[in-house]
Amino acid sequence: MLELADVLDARDRVSETSRHTPLTHSYTYSEMTGADVHLKLENFQRTGAFKIRGATNRIATLSPAECEAGVVTASAGNHAQGVALAATRAGVDATIVMPENAPIAKVKATRNYGAKVVLHGIDYAEAAERAHEIEDEKGRTYVHAFDDEAVMAGQGTIGLEILEDCPEVDTVVVPIGGGGLIAGIATAIKGTNPDVRVVGVQAAGASSLTRSLEKGEVVSIDGVDTIADGIATRSVGKQTFQVIKERVDEVVTVTDEQIAMAIVHLLERSKTVVEGAGAVSLAAVVFEEFDYDEGEVIVPALCGGNIDLNMLSTVIVRGLVETGRYLKIRTVLEDRPGALEDLLAVISGYRANIYAIQHDRTSRDIGMSDTEVEIDLETRGHDHVAELLEAMEANGYEVDVLV
C-alpha cells in the first residue's frame, strides 16, 4: 500500500513542474460557518488543477523504453492536461482519450500542452476503454488517472503542503472522484499527524464510494449526473479504495445545487474561480454535511479551476436562483394599451430590476384577446421574491414561477 515515504519521494520529483499553491485564511467562510476555514487554492496550480502532480511523478518513473513508446490515458479534462504537460516536458509522446462531451476549454488546453486528443464515449469509463485499446495497439504505457501508486503519491504532495503551511489544521476536506487525490493526501496527512481528520466529498450524482464503503468492496454505478465533471466517475479505483478505507475518516456527498452555490460564493466573496469538482469540499463545509466544532481549523482543498464558460454561466444563474437573486415569471395580460405598464408599475414598486421581457400573442394556451408575458428579474433574496409575488397576486395577476 502507498506509504508516506512514497509521497516524500514524489515531492522531489514534482517540485520543478508543479507549484506550491497558496493556502489562505478565509474570514468570509470562517464567519459563515463558525469554524476557522483556510482555503487550499490548488486551482492556482499549473494546468489549473492538481493532476499535474501525479502525472509528473508517474512519468518520472517510466523506463527509457517506455518513454520511447509513449503514453496514453483517459480523462475528463484535468488529468488530460496534467499528462499532456508532464509528457511534453519529459519529451514523451502522449495520446489522451477524452469523453465526447468534455468541456471545450479542457480539450483545447490539452492539445495546446502538446498531446494528441481522441474524443470517444459519453463519460470517463467509455473513454478509458478506448484508451486501453490504444495501449494494446500501440504498446504505450497507460497512465491511470487515479488508480496508480505513483499518481497517488504525486497528488499526496498537497497534503505535505497543507501541513507545512497550516500545522494547526484539525480537518482536511478533499474531493473524491476516482480516489487518487484523497488517497495521496490522506497518506501524507495520517503518516505525518494521525490526529488530523480527513473528510472526503463526492457529488451526489456520482456517489459510488458511499455505496462501496457500505458493501466493503468497489461498486460501480450505472451512470453519473453532476456538474462536477472532474469527479464524475462510476467507481473509485481498487488501490485507492484500500487506502481510503484505512485512512479516510468520513465520506459525505453534496448536491449540484450546493456545488453551484459554493462556486458562486467563491466568485463573489473570494474572487476565486473553481470548477464543480473544486467546489465540493467547500460546499460540504458551508452546508455542514459533516460535524465540526466552533473554531475548528478546517482546510477545504479547492482542487481545480478549469470550468467551461458555458457551464460557468449556467452555474451562476443556478446560484442566483438558489439565493433568491434571480426570478423568471410568466403571466397573462389583456392585449390592450397600458396593460404592461400596469404590471411594470407593480414590479418597480417593489424595486425589482428587469433583465428581459418577452411577449407572445400566439400561444394556444391563452385567449385571443390576451398576451403571454415572460419577465426575467433581479431580486434581493427569498423574502423579496415572496413579497413581490404576493403583491402581483394581490393585484390580480396569476403568476407562474419558471425559475
JOTAGI-V729164 format. One record per residue. N is the residue number from 1. RES is the residue in one letter. PHI is phi in radians with two decimals (999 if undefined). D_FIRST is the distance of its C-alpha to the first C-alpha in Angstrom with 2 decimals. Layout:
n:N res:RES phi:PHI d_first:D_FIRST
n:N res:RES phi:PHI d_first:D_FIRST
This chain:
n:1 res:M phi:999 d_first:0.00
n:2 res:L phi:-0.94 d_first:3.79
n:3 res:E phi:-2.23 d_first:6.29
n:4 res:L phi:-0.98 d_first:10.06
n:5 res:A phi:-1.03 d_first:11.16
n:6 res:D phi:-1.15 d_first:9.88
n:7 res:V phi:-1.22 d_first:11.93
n:8 res:L phi:-1.11 d_first:14.73
n:9 res:D phi:-1.12 d_first:14.99
n:10 res:A phi:-1.11 d_first:15.18
n:11 res:R phi:-1.00 d_first:17.97
n:12 res:D phi:-1.17 d_first:20.11
n:13 res:R phi:-1.25 d_first:19.78
n:14 res:V phi:-1.66 d_first:20.67
n:15 res:S phi:-1.09 d_first:23.30
n:16 res:E phi:-1.44 d_first:26.20
n:17 res:T phi:-1.77 d_first:25.55
n:18 res:S phi:-1.62 d_first:24.34
n:19 res:R phi:-1.73 d_first:26.32
n:20 res:H phi:-1.40 d_first:25.61
n:21 res:T phi:-1.39 d_first:26.89
n:22 res:P phi:-1.17 d_first:29.24
n:23 res:L phi:-2.26 d_first:28.56
n:24 res:T phi:-2.15 d_first:31.90
n:25 res:H phi:-1.24 d_first:33.40
n:26 res:S phi:-1.97 d_first:35.05
n:27 res:Y phi:-1.13 d_first:38.28
n:28 res:T phi:-0.99 d_first:38.78
n:29 res:Y phi:-1.38 d_first:35.68
n:30 res:S phi:-1.18 d_first:35.91
n:31 res:E phi:-1.14 d_first:39.50
n:32 res:M phi:-1.21 d_first:38.66
n:33 res:T phi:-1.85 d_first:35.93
n:34 res:G phi:1.50 d_first:36.82
n:35 res:A phi:-1.54 d_first:33.37
n:36 res:D phi:-1.83 d_first:32.81
n:37 res:V phi:-1.71 d_first:31.18
n:38 res:H phi:-2.14 d_first:29.77
n:39 res:L phi:-1.66 d_first:28.86
n:40 res:K phi:-1.55 d_first:26.08
n:41 res:L phi:-1.54 d_first:27.99
n:42 res:E phi:-1.30 d_first:25.42
n:43 res:N phi:-1.18 d_first:28.17
n:44 res:F phi:-1.55 d_first:29.79
n:45 res:Q phi:-1.18 d_first:27.06
n:46 res:R phi:-1.01 d_first:28.18
n:47 res:T phi:1.25 d_first:28.43
n:48 res:G phi:1.43 d_first:28.64
n:49 res:A phi:-2.82 d_first:24.98
n:50 res:F phi:-1.20 d_first:21.51
n:51 res:K phi:-1.08 d_first:20.49
n:52 res:I phi:-1.04 d_first:21.96
n:53 res:R phi:-1.15 d_first:19.12
n:54 res:G phi:-1.14 d_first:16.32
n:55 res:A phi:-1.12 d_first:18.93
n:56 res:T phi:-1.10 d_first:20.10
n:57 res:N phi:-1.14 d_first:16.81
n:58 res:R phi:-1.16 d_first:16.13
n:59 res:I phi:-1.18 d_first:19.73
n:60 res:A phi:-1.18 d_first:19.68
n:61 res:T phi:-1.65 d_first:17.32
n:62 res:L phi:-1.20 d_first:19.81
n:63 res:S phi:-1.36 d_first:21.96
n:64 res:P phi:-0.98 d_first:25.75
n:65 res:A phi:-1.16 d_first:26.32
n:66 res:E phi:-1.18 d_first:23.84
n:67 res:C phi:-1.09 d_first:25.53
n:68 res:E phi:-1.14 d_first:28.85
n:69 res:A phi:-1.32 d_first:28.01
n:70 res:G phi:1.61 d_first:26.76
n:71 res:V phi:-2.17 d_first:24.16
n:72 res:V phi:-2.47 d_first:24.40
n:73 res:T phi:-2.72 d_first:22.73
n:74 res:A phi:-2.14 d_first:23.69
n:75 res:S phi:-2.88 d_first:24.06
n:76 res:A phi:-1.39 d_first:26.33
n:77 res:G phi:2.73 d_first:27.16
n:78 res:N phi:-1.28 d_first:24.99
n:79 res:H phi:-1.10 d_first:22.26
n:80 res:A phi:-1.01 d_first:25.29
n:81 res:Q phi:-1.18 d_first:26.88
n:82 res:G phi:-1.10 d_first:23.84
n:83 res:V phi:-1.13 d_first:23.37
n:84 res:A phi:-1.03 d_first:27.15
n:85 res:L phi:-1.22 d_first:27.61
n:86 res:A phi:-1.08 d_first:24.70
n:87 res:A phi:-1.18 d_first:25.88
n:88 res:T phi:-1.07 d_first:29.48
n:89 res:R phi:-1.12 d_first:28.86
n:90 res:A phi:-1.60 d_first:27.13
n:91 res:G phi:1.29 d_first:29.95
n:92 res:V phi:-1.92 d_first:27.87
n:93 res:D phi:-1.27 d_first:29.51
n:94 res:A phi:-2.28 d_first:27.78
n:95 res:T phi:-2.04 d_first:28.65
n:96 res:I phi:-2.09 d_first:27.52
n:97 res:V phi:-1.73 d_first:28.18
n:98 res:M phi:-2.14 d_first:28.97
n:99 res:P phi:-1.02 d_first:30.40
n:100 res:E phi:-1.08 d_first:34.18
n:101 res:N phi:-1.73 d_first:34.45
n:102 res:A phi:-1.05 d_first:32.10
n:103 res:P phi:-0.95 d_first:33.82
n:104 res:I phi:-0.99 d_first:36.41
n:105 res:A phi:-1.05 d_first:35.46
n:106 res:K phi:-1.28 d_first:31.88
n:107 res:V phi:-1.10 d_first:33.23
n:108 res:K phi:-1.09 d_first:35.79
n:109 res:A phi:-1.12 d_first:33.42
n:110 res:T phi:-1.09 d_first:31.01
n:111 res:R phi:-1.11 d_first:34.02
n:112 res:N phi:-1.13 d_first:35.28
n:113 res:Y phi:-1.38 d_first:32.09
n:114 res:G phi:1.90 d_first:32.94
n:115 res:A phi:-1.66 d_first:31.04
n:116 res:K phi:-1.49 d_first:32.73
n:117 res:V phi:-1.87 d_first:32.30
n:118 res:V phi:-2.02 d_first:32.67
n:119 res:L phi:-1.65 d_first:33.37
n:120 res:H phi:-2.73 d_first:32.45
n:121 res:G phi:1.51 d_first:31.86
n:122 res:I phi:-1.60 d_first:32.16
n:123 res:D phi:-2.69 d_first:28.59
n:124 res:Y phi:-1.03 d_first:25.13
n:125 res:A phi:-1.05 d_first:24.51
n:126 res:E phi:-1.24 d_first:27.71
n:127 res:A phi:-1.11 d_first:27.18
n:128 res:A phi:-1.14 d_first:23.83
n:129 res:E phi:-1.03 d_first:25.73
n:130 res:R phi:-1.17 d_first:28.22
n:131 res:A phi:-1.10 d_first:25.71
n:132 res:H phi:-1.19 d_first:24.15
n:133 res:E phi:-1.11 d_first:27.76
n:134 res:I phi:-1.14 d_first:28.37
n:135 res:E phi:-0.98 d_first:25.26
n:136 res:D phi:-1.24 d_first:26.86
n:137 res:E phi:-1.19 d_first:30.39
n:138 res:K phi:-1.84 d_first:29.90
n:139 res:G phi:1.23 d_first:27.05
n:140 res:R phi:-1.48 d_first:25.17
n:141 res:T phi:-1.54 d_first:21.46
n:142 res:Y phi:-1.48 d_first:20.04
n:143 res:V phi:-1.74 d_first:18.33
n:144 res:H phi:-1.18 d_first:16.56
n:145 res:A phi:-1.20 d_first:17.43
n:146 res:F phi:-2.63 d_first:14.13
n:147 res:D phi:-1.56 d_first:11.74
n:148 res:D phi:-2.66 d_first:10.57
n:149 res:E phi:-1.10 d_first:7.96
n:150 res:A phi:-1.18 d_first:11.19
n:151 res:V phi:-1.15 d_first:12.99
n:152 res:M phi:-1.03 d_first:10.72
n:153 res:A phi:-1.09 d_first:10.86
n:154 res:G phi:-1.09 d_first:14.57
n:155 res:Q phi:-1.14 d_first:15.16
n:156 res:G phi:-1.13 d_first:13.61
n:157 res:T phi:-1.10 d_first:16.59
n:158 res:I phi:-1.09 d_first:18.69
n:159 res:G phi:-1.06 d_first:17.25
n:160 res:L phi:-1.08 d_first:18.24
n:161 res:E phi:-1.17 d_first:21.65
n:162 res:I phi:-1.07 d_first:22.17
n:163 res:L phi:-1.14 d_first:21.70
n:164 res:E phi:-1.23 d_first:23.95
n:165 res:D phi:-1.51 d_first:26.62
n:166 res:C phi:-2.45 d_first:26.60
n:167 res:P phi:-1.10 d_first:25.48
n:168 res:E phi:-1.51 d_first:27.32
n:169 res:V phi:-1.01 d_first:25.17
n:170 res:D phi:-1.77 d_first:24.73
n:171 res:T phi:-2.44 d_first:23.05
n:172 res:V phi:-1.96 d_first:21.23
n:173 res:V phi:-1.99 d_first:21.86
n:174 res:V phi:-2.30 d_first:19.88
n:175 res:P phi:-1.16 d_first:20.83
n:176 res:I phi:-2.28 d_first:18.71
n:177 res:G phi:-2.01 d_first:19.39
n:178 res:G phi:-1.47 d_first:16.52
n:179 res:G phi:1.79 d_first:14.07
n:180 res:G phi:-1.15 d_first:12.78
n:181 res:L phi:-1.14 d_first:14.92
n:182 res:I phi:-1.23 d_first:14.13
n:183 res:A phi:-1.10 d_first:10.32
n:184 res:G phi:-1.18 d_first:10.97
n:185 res:I phi:-1.13 d_first:13.86
n:186 res:A phi:-1.09 d_first:12.47
n:187 res:T phi:-1.13 d_first:9.77
n:188 res:A phi:-1.14 d_first:12.83
n:189 res:I phi:-1.20 d_first:15.16
n:190 res:K phi:-1.20 d_first:13.61
n:191 res:G phi:-1.26 d_first:12.53
n:192 res:T phi:-1.76 d_first:16.16
n:193 res:N phi:-2.53 d_first:18.15
n:194 res:P phi:-1.08 d_first:16.84
n:195 res:D phi:-1.35 d_first:20.34
n:196 res:V phi:-1.33 d_first:20.10
n:197 res:R phi:-1.43 d_first:19.89
n:198 res:V phi:-2.07 d_first:17.93
n:199 res:V phi:-2.01 d_first:19.88
n:200 res:G phi:-1.76 d_first:19.13
n:201 res:V phi:-2.32 d_first:22.14
n:202 res:Q phi:-1.99 d_first:22.92
n:203 res:A phi:-1.27 d_first:26.34
n:204 res:A phi:-1.04 d_first:28.21
n:205 res:G phi:-1.45 d_first:29.05
n:206 res:A phi:-2.60 d_first:25.47
n:207 res:S phi:-1.72 d_first:23.85
n:208 res:S phi:-1.25 d_first:21.56
n:209 res:L phi:-1.20 d_first:18.80
n:210 res:T phi:-1.04 d_first:21.27
n:211 res:R phi:-1.23 d_first:22.27
n:212 res:S phi:-1.14 d_first:18.78
n:213 res:L phi:-1.14 d_first:18.11
n:214 res:E phi:-1.11 d_first:21.54
n:215 res:K phi:-1.57 d_first:20.87
n:216 res:G phi:1.40 d_first:17.34
n:217 res:E phi:-2.67 d_first:16.38
n:218 res:V phi:-1.15 d_first:16.46
n:219 res:V phi:-2.03 d_first:20.16
n:220 res:S phi:-1.78 d_first:21.95
n:221 res:I phi:-1.55 d_first:25.17
n:222 res:D phi:-1.24 d_first:28.33
n:223 res:G phi:-2.86 d_first:28.93
n:224 res:V phi:-2.21 d_first:28.50
n:225 res:D phi:-2.64 d_first:31.31
n:226 res:T phi:-2.76 d_first:30.76
n:227 res:I phi:-1.32 d_first:32.04
n:228 res:A phi:-1.52 d_first:28.51
n:229 res:D phi:-1.09 d_first:28.02
n:230 res:G phi:-1.19 d_first:25.03
n:231 res:I phi:-2.14 d_first:22.91
n:232 res:A phi:-1.52 d_first:24.92
n:233 res:T phi:-1.97 d_first:22.34
n:234 res:R phi:-1.37 d_first:22.81
n:235 res:S phi:-2.76 d_first:19.23
n:236 res:V phi:-1.44 d_first:15.79
n:237 res:G phi:-1.41 d_first:13.13
n:238 res:K phi:-1.16 d_first:11.26
n:239 res:Q phi:-1.25 d_first:7.79
n:240 res:T phi:-1.12 d_first:9.28
n:241 res:F phi:-1.08 d_first:10.78
n:242 res:Q phi:-1.11 d_first:7.98
n:243 res:V phi:-1.18 d_first:7.20
n:244 res:I phi:-1.06 d_first:11.00
n:245 res:K phi:-1.00 d_first:11.83
n:246 res:E phi:-1.48 d_first:10.27
n:247 res:R phi:-2.13 d_first:11.35
n:248 res:V phi:-1.75 d_first:14.30
n:249 res:D phi:-1.40 d_first:17.57
n:250 res:E phi:-2.76 d_first:19.80
n:251 res:V phi:-2.25 d_first:20.37
n:252 res:V phi:-2.25 d_first:23.95
n:253 res:T phi:-2.19 d_first:26.01
n:254 res:V phi:-2.30 d_first:28.98
n:255 res:T phi:-1.51 d_first:31.88
n:256 res:D phi:-1.09 d_first:33.22
n:257 res:E phi:-1.10 d_first:36.20
n:258 res:Q phi:-1.18 d_first:34.11
n:259 res:I phi:-1.09 d_first:32.19
n:260 res:A phi:-1.05 d_first:35.58
n:261 res:M phi:-1.17 d_first:37.02
n:262 res:A phi:-1.13 d_first:34.16
n:263 res:I phi:-1.07 d_first:34.74
n:264 res:V phi:-1.13 d_first:38.46
n:265 res:H phi:-1.01 d_first:38.05
n:266 res:L phi:-1.12 d_first:36.00
n:267 res:L phi:-1.10 d_first:38.65
n:268 res:E phi:-1.37 d_first:41.55
n:269 res:R phi:-1.68 d_first:40.47
n:270 res:S phi:-1.92 d_first:37.89
n:271 res:K phi:0.94 d_first:39.17
n:272 res:T phi:-2.22 d_first:35.65
n:273 res:V phi:-1.74 d_first:34.75
n:274 res:V phi:-2.29 d_first:31.48
n:275 res:E phi:-1.54 d_first:30.54
n:276 res:G phi:-0.99 d_first:29.76
n:277 res:A phi:-1.11 d_first:25.97
n:278 res:G phi:-1.38 d_first:26.59
n:279 res:A phi:-1.71 d_first:28.83
n:280 res:V phi:-1.10 d_first:26.92
n:281 res:S phi:-1.16 d_first:25.39
n:282 res:L phi:-1.18 d_first:28.89
n:283 res:A phi:-1.00 d_first:30.40
n:284 res:A phi:-1.13 d_first:28.26
n:285 res:V phi:-1.30 d_first:29.57
n:286 res:V phi:-1.08 d_first:33.15
n:287 res:F phi:-1.66 d_first:33.51
n:288 res:E phi:0.89 d_first:31.86
n:289 res:E phi:-1.38 d_first:29.37
n:290 res:F phi:-2.44 d_first:27.59
n:291 res:D phi:-1.44 d_first:29.35
n:292 res:Y phi:-2.60 d_first:29.71
n:293 res:D phi:-1.59 d_first:32.28
n:294 res:E phi:-1.04 d_first:35.21
n:295 res:G phi:1.41 d_first:34.30
n:296 res:E phi:-1.09 d_first:30.53
n:297 res:V phi:-1.45 d_first:28.88
n:298 res:I phi:-2.11 d_first:26.96
n:299 res:V phi:-2.08 d_first:25.37
n:300 res:P phi:-1.40 d_first:25.18
n:301 res:A phi:-1.55 d_first:23.43
n:302 res:L phi:-1.58 d_first:25.98
n:303 res:C phi:-1.45 d_first:23.71
n:304 res:G phi:-2.88 d_first:26.44
n:305 res:G phi:-2.21 d_first:30.18
n:306 res:N phi:-1.58 d_first:30.92
n:307 res:I phi:-1.66 d_first:33.17
n:308 res:D phi:-1.16 d_first:35.84
n:309 res:L phi:-1.11 d_first:39.32
n:310 res:N phi:-1.11 d_first:40.58
n:311 res:M phi:-1.14 d_first:37.73
n:312 res:L phi:-1.06 d_first:38.34
n:313 res:S phi:-1.11 d_first:42.00
n:314 res:T phi:-1.13 d_first:41.18
n:315 res:V phi:-1.13 d_first:38.73
n:316 res:I phi:-1.06 d_first:41.35
n:317 res:V phi:-1.08 d_first:43.96
n:318 res:R phi:-1.05 d_first:41.66
n:319 res:G phi:-1.13 d_first:40.91
n:320 res:L phi:-1.16 d_first:44.63
n:321 res:V phi:-1.10 d_first:45.48
n:322 res:E phi:-1.11 d_first:42.99
n:323 res:T phi:-1.71 d_first:44.53
n:324 res:G phi:1.27 d_first:48.09
n:325 res:R phi:-1.93 d_first:48.91
n:326 res:Y phi:-2.52 d_first:49.63
n:327 res:L phi:-2.45 d_first:51.84
n:328 res:K phi:-2.11 d_first:53.24
n:329 res:I phi:-2.22 d_first:56.19
n:330 res:R phi:-2.34 d_first:58.78
n:331 res:T phi:-2.58 d_first:62.32
n:332 res:V phi:-2.06 d_first:65.67
n:333 res:L phi:-2.04 d_first:68.81
n:334 res:E phi:-1.16 d_first:72.41
n:335 res:D phi:-1.46 d_first:73.08
n:336 res:R phi:-2.50 d_first:75.71
n:337 res:P phi:-1.03 d_first:76.23
n:338 res:G phi:1.60 d_first:74.70
n:339 res:A phi:-1.13 d_first:72.23
n:340 res:L phi:-1.14 d_first:69.19
n:341 res:E phi:-1.06 d_first:70.70
n:342 res:D phi:-1.11 d_first:71.03
n:343 res:L phi:-1.11 d_first:67.36
n:344 res:L phi:-1.14 d_first:66.26
n:345 res:A phi:-1.13 d_first:68.45
n:346 res:V phi:-1.11 d_first:66.46
n:347 res:I phi:-1.10 d_first:63.14
n:348 res:S phi:-1.17 d_first:64.39
n:349 res:G phi:-1.13 d_first:65.83
n:350 res:Y phi:-1.86 d_first:62.32
n:351 res:R phi:1.04 d_first:61.08
n:352 res:A phi:-1.56 d_first:58.62
n:353 res:N phi:-1.66 d_first:58.16
n:354 res:I phi:-1.62 d_first:58.64
n:355 res:Y phi:-1.46 d_first:56.28
n:356 res:A phi:-2.76 d_first:57.94
n:357 res:I phi:-2.31 d_first:60.57
n:358 res:Q phi:-2.31 d_first:61.09
n:359 res:H phi:-1.73 d_first:64.25
n:360 res:D phi:-2.51 d_first:64.55
n:361 res:R phi:-1.57 d_first:68.00
n:362 res:T phi:-1.75 d_first:67.07
n:363 res:S phi:-1.07 d_first:64.65
n:364 res:R phi:-1.29 d_first:65.88
n:365 res:D phi:-1.52 d_first:64.62
n:366 res:I phi:-2.19 d_first:67.35
n:367 res:G phi:-1.25 d_first:71.13
n:368 res:M phi:-1.13 d_first:73.33
n:369 res:S phi:-1.79 d_first:74.40
n:370 res:D phi:-2.00 d_first:70.93
n:371 res:T phi:-2.41 d_first:68.12
n:372 res:E phi:-1.61 d_first:64.41
n:373 res:V phi:-2.20 d_first:62.73
n:374 res:E phi:-1.95 d_first:59.05
n:375 res:I phi:-2.29 d_first:58.27
n:376 res:D phi:-1.70 d_first:55.09
n:377 res:L phi:-2.23 d_first:55.16
n:378 res:E phi:-1.66 d_first:53.45
n:379 res:T phi:-2.14 d_first:53.34
n:380 res:R phi:-2.00 d_first:52.33
n:381 res:G phi:2.35 d_first:50.17
n:382 res:H phi:-1.12 d_first:50.26
n:383 res:D phi:-1.12 d_first:53.37
n:384 res:H phi:-1.10 d_first:55.19
n:385 res:V phi:-1.05 d_first:54.33
n:386 res:A phi:-1.09 d_first:55.63
n:387 res:E phi:-1.10 d_first:58.85
n:388 res:L phi:-1.13 d_first:59.47
n:389 res:L phi:-1.11 d_first:59.02
n:390 res:E phi:-1.11 d_first:61.24
n:391 res:A phi:-1.16 d_first:63.92
n:392 res:M phi:-1.14 d_first:63.89
n:393 res:E phi:-1.15 d_first:64.29
n:394 res:A phi:-1.13 d_first:67.05
n:395 res:N phi:-1.64 d_first:68.85
n:396 res:G phi:1.62 d_first:68.82
n:397 res:Y phi:-1.67 d_first:65.88
n:398 res:E phi:-1.57 d_first:63.54
n:399 res:V phi:-1.99 d_first:60.17
n:400 res:D phi:-1.83 d_first:57.03
n:401 res:V phi:-1.54 d_first:53.83
n:402 res:L phi:-1.52 d_first:51.91
n:403 res:V phi:-2.53 d_first:48.95
